[in-house]
Amino acid sequence: MRLCPQTLGWAGLTCVAVVLILPVTARLAETDKGRRKVVHVLEDESGAVIVQTAPGKVMTHRGGSITLPCRYHHEPEETDPARIRIKWTKVTGALQFEDVFVALGRQQRAFAGYRGRIALQRAGPGDASVVIHNVTLQDYGRYECEVTDDMEDDTGFVNLDLEGVVFPYHPRIGRYKLNYREAEEVCRQQDAILASYGQLHAAWLDGLDWCNAGWLEDGSVQYPISQPRDQCGRKDTPAGVRNYGYRHKEDERYDAFCFTSNLNGKVYFLKRYKKLSYGEALKACQRDGSTMAKVGQLYAAWKIQLLDRCEAGWLEDGSIRYPIVNPRARCGGPEPGVRNLGFPDKKYRLYGAYCFRKNKDGSDVITNGPALGNNDITSKGPIKI
């Protein structure tokens, strides 16, 4: 039977209780302690109390480290820890899961892209939390923690969110040209992933206004309107995220809303005495020990690194853009943002260039967390998953 506070409606708080008890009554009490919550769950009239704590939000950025919290209580207390199986999976769709990590006693195994990046937190008895290092864009999402002891098992869920920026995107061929798979691919090419509804809604709250519908990662098509107008769904309708619903992923075509996070390097405007064609800009970045910047990298540099440059330049996809943090005269309008001048002729139109240089170690600075030694990740062994 589950006694997790999450099942009682508390978002962001995950625990696992593996217990056999008589009918119970539960009471929740919240105590404000900064950004932490304390939840009390009382069992029948015996006086037994289970107390769990968890952060108000599980959030990090690309390249960082994050703990996915999960605790369990087992009765009787003297249960052999070697019999406890801890399994983490990622929810990828309705009734669809991807194996992430499993541990049984001292045996542990990580799966696919999580190998070498994930380990148990080991904060004491009843701790099933895991730490993920060098977080990627693909790590974003919902995770399930399952604890099993022979015939008894229970689960809890953790949502891993990322700090970053949402941006609309369409390729050179024009608007409304992408099916769902193509939208996924163009976002990947621009160092991003398809945005979730939650990420798009947060961007709308932050002022994003875009009058073209785009795919989201759940297969829906939506667009954010902060300033209602007739050409964007009628002026007399309220502001909000407009929803076309779930569309046919192969046959229907729209733009894409992409999401990206921290950079593992730096975007910069390449200073040259003359303007360049696309081919010249590409070679100039390479001669400078860099590559031409992608659209997602420019957005991340604008949003996170506060890159502000009132000079238009080539990007890798052949578009011309420039980032403005502090709006001013002759720099594209009164609002901050990444200005887009479209896709000009690559051979005859001349502009500057935005380049991207990776960090020397190829990764972001990673926050402190438990080290991953040879005993932490075992890729072999008879672990039941």
C-alpha positions as CSV (number, residue, x, y, z in Angstrom):
1,M,0.0,0.0,0.0
2,R,1.4,3.4,-0.9
3,L,1.7,6.1,1.7
4,C,3.6,8.5,-0.6
5,P,2.6,12.2,-0.1
6,Q,2.6,12.4,-3.9
7,T,-0.5,10.3,-4.0
8,L,-2.1,12.8,-1.7
9,G,-1.5,15.6,-4.2
10,W,1.9,17.0,-3.3
11,A,3.9,17.7,-6.5
12,G,7.7,17.5,-6.5
13,L,7.9,15.3,-3.5
14,T,8.7,11.6,-3.9
15,C,9.0,8.8,-1.4
16,V,8.4,5.1,-1.4
17,A,6.8,3.2,1.4
18,V,6.9,-0.6,1.3
19,V,4.6,-1.6,4.2
20,L,1.8,-3.9,5.2
21,I,-0.6,-2.2,7.6
22,L,-4.2,-2.0,8.7
23,P,-6.5,0.7,7.4
24,V,-4.9,4.1,8.0
25,T,-5.8,7.7,8.3
26,A,-3.4,10.3,6.9
27,R,-2.8,13.9,7.7
28,L,-0.6,16.3,5.9
29,A,1.1,19.3,7.6
30,E,3.4,21.6,5.7
31,T,6.1,23.6,7.5
32,D,7.8,26.3,5.5
33,K,11.5,26.0,5.7
34,G,12.9,27.9,2.8
35,R,12.1,25.8,-0.3
36,R,11.7,22.5,1.7
37,K,8.5,20.8,2.8
38,V,7.9,18.5,5.7
39,V,5.1,16.0,5.4
40,H,3.8,13.9,8.2
41,V,1.9,10.7,7.5
42,L,0.3,9.0,10.5
43,E,-0.6,5.3,10.6
44,D,-3.8,4.1,12.5
45,E,-3.7,4.7,16.3
46,S,-0.4,3.0,17.1
47,G,1.5,6.3,17.2
48,A,3.9,5.2,14.4
49,V,5.0,8.2,12.3
50,I,6.7,8.3,8.9
51,V,8.4,11.6,8.2
52,Q,9.8,12.5,4.7
53,T,11.4,15.6,3.3
54,A,12.1,16.6,-0.3
55,P,13.0,19.7,-2.2
56,G,10.2,21.8,-3.6
57,K,11.6,21.5,-7.1
58,V,14.0,19.1,-8.8
59,M,15.8,21.3,-11.3
60,T,19.3,21.6,-12.8
61,H,20.9,22.5,-16.1
62,R,22.7,20.7,-18.8
63,G,26.1,19.6,-17.6
64,G,25.2,19.8,-13.9
65,S,24.5,17.1,-11.3
66,I,21.1,16.4,-9.7
67,T,19.7,14.1,-7.1
68,L,16.5,12.3,-7.8
69,P,15.1,11.8,-4.3
70,C,13.4,8.6,-3.3
71,R,13.1,7.1,0.2
72,Y,11.3,4.0,1.5
73,H,10.3,2.6,4.9
74,H,10.0,-1.1,5.3
75,E,8.3,-3.1,8.1
76,P,9.7,-5.1,9.8
77,E,12.8,-3.0,10.1
78,E,15.2,-6.0,10.2
79,T,14.5,-6.9,6.6
80,D,17.7,-8.0,4.8
81,P,18.9,-5.0,2.7
82,A,20.3,-7.5,0.1
83,R,16.7,-8.5,-0.7
84,I,15.6,-4.9,-1.6
85,R,15.6,-4.2,-5.4
86,I,15.7,-0.5,-6.4
87,K,14.8,0.2,-10.0
88,W,14.6,3.6,-11.8
89,T,12.9,4.1,-15.1
90,K,12.1,7.1,-17.3
91,V,8.5,7.6,-18.4
92,T,8.6,8.0,-22.2
93,G,4.9,7.9,-23.0
94,A,1.6,6.4,-21.9
95,L,2.5,3.1,-20.3
96,Q,6.0,3.4,-21.9
97,F,9.2,3.3,-19.8
98,E,13.0,3.3,-20.5
99,D,15.3,1.4,-18.1
100,V,17.7,3.8,-16.3
101,F,19.2,2.0,-13.3
102,V,18.7,-1.1,-11.1
103,A,20.3,-2.2,-7.9
104,L,19.9,-5.4,-5.9
105,G,22.0,-5.6,-2.8
106,R,25.6,-4.7,-3.8
107,Q,24.9,-5.3,-7.5
108,Q,24.1,-2.3,-9.7
109,R,23.6,-1.7,-13.3
110,A,23.1,1.5,-15.4
111,F,21.5,1.4,-18.8
112,A,22.2,3.1,-22.2
113,G,23.1,6.8,-22.0
114,Y,23.1,6.7,-18.2
115,R,26.2,4.4,-17.9
116,G,29.0,6.1,-16.1
117,R,26.7,9.0,-15.0
118,I,24.4,7.6,-12.4
119,A,24.9,6.1,-8.9
120,L,22.9,5.5,-5.7
121,Q,23.2,8.4,-3.2
122,R,23.8,6.0,-0.3
123,A,22.6,8.5,2.4
124,G,21.6,5.8,4.8
125,P,19.0,3.1,5.3
126,G,15.8,3.6,3.3
127,D,17.5,5.9,0.7
128,A,16.8,4.9,-2.9
129,S,17.8,8.2,-4.3
130,V,20.1,8.4,-7.3
131,V,22.5,11.1,-8.5
132,I,22.9,11.9,-12.2
133,H,26.0,13.6,-13.3
134,N,26.7,15.6,-16.5
135,V,23.0,16.0,-17.1
136,T,21.9,16.1,-20.8
137,L,18.9,17.7,-22.6
138,Q,17.6,14.2,-23.1
139,D,17.5,13.6,-19.3
140,Y,14.6,16.0,-18.9
141,G,11.4,14.3,-18.0
142,R,9.5,12.1,-15.5
143,Y,11.2,9.2,-13.6
144,E,9.7,6.3,-11.7
145,C,11.4,4.9,-8.5
146,E,10.3,1.3,-7.7
147,V,11.3,-0.5,-4.6
148,T,10.6,-4.2,-4.4
149,D,11.1,-6.8,-1.6
150,D,10.0,-10.3,-2.7
151,M,6.2,-9.9,-3.1
152,E,5.8,-6.3,-2.0
153,D,6.6,-3.3,-4.1
154,D,5.7,0.4,-4.4
155,T,6.6,3.3,-6.7
156,G,7.0,7.0,-6.6
157,F,7.7,9.6,-9.3
158,V,10.2,12.5,-9.7
159,N,10.1,15.2,-12.4
160,L,13.5,16.4,-13.6
161,D,13.3,19.9,-15.0
162,L,16.0,21.9,-16.7
163,E,16.9,25.6,-16.7
164,G,17.0,26.9,-20.3
165,V,15.2,28.7,-23.1
166,V,12.4,27.9,-25.6
167,F,12.7,29.2,-29.1
168,P,10.5,28.8,-32.3
169,Y,12.2,27.3,-35.3
170,H,11.5,26.6,-39.0
171,P,14.0,25.6,-41.6
172,R,15.1,27.4,-44.8
173,I,12.4,25.7,-46.9
174,G,9.7,27.7,-45.0
175,R,7.0,27.6,-42.4
176,Y,4.7,24.7,-41.7
177,K,7.0,22.2,-43.5
178,L,7.8,19.8,-40.6
179,N,6.1,16.6,-39.5
180,Y,6.8,15.5,-35.9
181,R,9.9,13.4,-36.6
182,E,11.4,16.2,-38.8
183,A,10.7,18.7,-36.0
184,E,12.6,16.5,-33.5
185,E,15.5,16.3,-36.0
186,V,15.7,20.1,-36.7
187,C,15.7,20.8,-32.9
188,R,18.5,18.2,-32.5
189,Q,20.5,19.9,-35.3
190,Q,20.2,23.2,-33.5
191,D,21.6,21.8,-30.2
192,A,18.1,21.4,-28.7
193,I,15.2,19.1,-28.1
194,L,11.5,19.6,-28.7
195,A,10.0,21.6,-25.9
196,S,7.4,20.3,-23.5
197,Y,4.1,22.0,-22.8
198,G,5.5,23.0,-19.3
199,Q,8.5,24.7,-20.9
200,L,6.4,26.5,-23.5
201,H,4.0,27.7,-20.9
202,A,6.8,29.0,-18.7
203,A,8.3,30.8,-21.7
204,W,4.8,32.3,-22.4
205,L,4.7,33.5,-18.8
206,D,8.1,35.1,-19.4
207,G,6.7,37.0,-22.4
208,L,7.1,34.7,-25.4
209,D,4.7,35.7,-28.2
210,W,4.7,33.7,-31.4
211,C,1.9,33.5,-34.0
212,N,2.9,30.3,-35.7
213,A,1.9,26.9,-34.4
214,G,4.7,24.3,-33.6
215,W,5.2,20.8,-32.5
216,L,5.8,20.0,-28.8
217,E,7.5,16.8,-27.5
218,D,4.2,15.2,-26.5
219,G,2.9,15.3,-30.1
220,S,0.6,18.3,-29.6
221,V,0.7,21.5,-31.7
222,Q,0.5,24.8,-29.8
223,Y,1.6,28.4,-29.9
224,P,2.0,31.2,-27.2
225,I,0.2,34.5,-27.5
226,S,0.9,37.3,-25.0
227,Q,-0.7,40.1,-27.1
228,P,-4.0,38.9,-28.7
229,R,-4.6,40.2,-32.3
230,D,-6.9,39.4,-35.1
231,Q,-4.2,37.6,-37.3
232,C,-3.4,35.3,-34.3
233,G,-6.7,33.8,-33.3
234,R,-8.8,37.0,-32.9
235,K,-8.1,40.0,-30.8
236,D,-10.9,39.5,-28.4
237,T,-9.7,36.1,-27.2
238,P,-7.6,36.0,-24.0
239,A,-3.8,35.7,-24.0
240,G,-2.4,32.2,-23.4
241,V,-1.0,29.1,-25.0
242,R,-3.3,28.2,-28.0
243,N,-3.7,24.5,-28.5
244,Y,-4.4,22.6,-31.7
245,G,-4.5,19.3,-29.8
246,Y,-2.6,16.1,-30.7
247,R,-2.0,15.9,-34.5
248,H,-1.0,13.2,-36.9
249,K,2.8,12.9,-36.5
250,E,3.5,11.8,-40.1
251,D,0.9,13.6,-42.2
252,E,0.5,17.0,-40.6
253,R,3.2,19.8,-40.8
254,Y,3.9,22.7,-38.6
255,D,6.9,24.6,-37.2
256,A,8.8,23.4,-34.0
257,F,9.3,24.8,-30.5
258,C,12.7,23.8,-29.3
259,F,14.3,23.9,-25.9
260,T,18.0,24.2,-25.0
261,S,20.0,24.7,-21.8
262,N,23.5,25.6,-20.6
263,L,26.3,25.6,-23.1
264,N,29.5,23.6,-22.9
265,G,31.4,26.5,-24.4
266,K,31.1,30.1,-25.6
267,V,29.3,31.8,-28.5
268,Y,31.0,35.0,-29.8
269,F,30.8,37.4,-32.7
270,L,33.9,37.0,-34.9
271,K,35.4,40.4,-35.6
272,R,36.6,40.8,-39.1
273,Y,37.5,43.9,-41.2
274,K,35.0,42.9,-43.9
275,K,31.7,41.1,-44.1
276,L,31.5,37.5,-45.3
277,S,29.5,35.1,-47.4
278,Y,28.2,31.9,-45.7
279,G,31.2,29.9,-46.9
280,E,33.7,32.5,-45.9
281,A,32.1,32.7,-42.4
282,L,32.2,29.0,-42.0
283,K,36.0,28.9,-42.8
284,A,36.7,31.9,-40.6
285,C,35.2,30.2,-37.6
286,Q,37.2,27.1,-38.3
287,R,40.4,29.1,-38.7
288,D,39.7,30.6,-35.3
289,G,39.5,27.2,-33.7
290,S,35.7,27.1,-33.5
291,T,32.6,26.1,-35.4
292,M,29.8,28.2,-36.7
293,A,27.2,28.6,-33.9
294,K,23.9,26.8,-34.0
295,V,20.6,28.6,-33.4
296,G,20.1,26.9,-30.0
297,Q,23.6,27.9,-29.0
298,L,22.9,31.5,-29.8
299,Y,19.6,31.4,-27.8
300,A,21.4,29.9,-24.8
301,A,24.2,32.5,-25.0
302,W,21.6,35.2,-25.1
303,K,19.4,33.9,-22.3
304,I,22.0,32.4,-20.0
305,Q,25.3,34.1,-20.8
306,L,23.6,37.4,-21.6
307,L,25.2,37.8,-25.0
308,D,24.2,41.2,-26.4
309,R,25.5,42.2,-29.9
310,C,23.8,44.6,-32.3
311,E,25.5,43.0,-35.4
312,A,23.8,40.5,-37.7
313,G,25.8,37.3,-38.4
314,W,25.6,33.9,-40.1
315,L,24.6,30.8,-38.1
316,E,25.3,27.2,-39.1
317,D,21.8,26.7,-40.6
318,G,22.3,29.6,-43.0
319,S,20.1,32.1,-41.1
320,I,21.1,35.6,-40.0
321,R,20.4,36.5,-36.4
322,Y,21.7,38.6,-33.5
323,P,21.1,38.6,-29.8
324,I,19.8,41.7,-27.9
325,V,19.6,41.8,-24.1
326,N,19.3,45.5,-23.7
327,P,17.0,46.9,-26.4
328,R,18.1,50.2,-28.0
329,A,17.7,52.3,-31.1
330,R,18.5,50.7,-34.4
331,C,18.8,47.2,-32.8
332,G,15.5,45.7,-33.8
333,G,12.7,46.9,-31.6
334,P,11.8,47.6,-27.9
335,E,11.9,44.0,-26.6
336,P,14.9,41.8,-25.8
337,G,15.3,38.7,-27.9
338,V,17.2,37.0,-30.7
339,R,16.5,39.0,-33.9
340,N,15.9,36.9,-37.1
341,L,16.6,38.3,-40.5
342,G,15.7,35.0,-42.3
343,F,17.7,32.9,-44.8
344,P,19.5,35.1,-47.3
345,D,21.5,33.9,-50.3
346,K,24.5,32.1,-49.0
347,K,26.8,33.2,-51.8
348,Y,26.1,36.8,-52.5
349,R,24.8,38.2,-49.2
350,L,27.5,39.4,-46.8
351,Y,27.3,39.5,-42.9
352,G,29.4,38.8,-39.8
353,A,29.6,35.4,-38.2
354,Y,28.7,33.9,-34.8
355,C,31.1,31.2,-33.8
356,F,31.0,28.6,-31.0
357,R,34.1,27.4,-29.1
358,K,33.8,24.4,-26.8
359,N,35.2,24.3,-23.3
360,K,38.6,22.6,-23.3
361,D,37.3,19.6,-21.4
362,G,34.2,19.4,-23.7
363,S,31.7,19.7,-20.8
364,D,30.1,22.1,-18.3
365,V,31.4,22.6,-14.8
366,I,29.8,19.8,-12.8
367,T,28.6,20.5,-9.3
368,N,29.8,18.3,-6.4
369,G,28.3,14.9,-5.9
370,P,29.3,11.3,-5.1
371,A,32.1,10.1,-7.2
372,L,31.5,7.3,-9.7
373,G,34.0,4.6,-8.9
374,N,34.4,1.1,-10.3
375,N,32.2,-0.3,-7.5
376,D,29.3,2.1,-8.2
377,I,28.4,1.0,-11.7
378,T,28.4,-2.6,-12.7
379,S,27.3,-3.4,-16.3
380,K,27.2,-7.1,-15.7
381,G,25.6,-9.4,-13.2
382,P,22.4,-11.4,-12.7
383,I,20.2,-8.4,-11.7
384,K,16.5,-9.0,-12.3
385,I,14.9,-5.9,-14.0
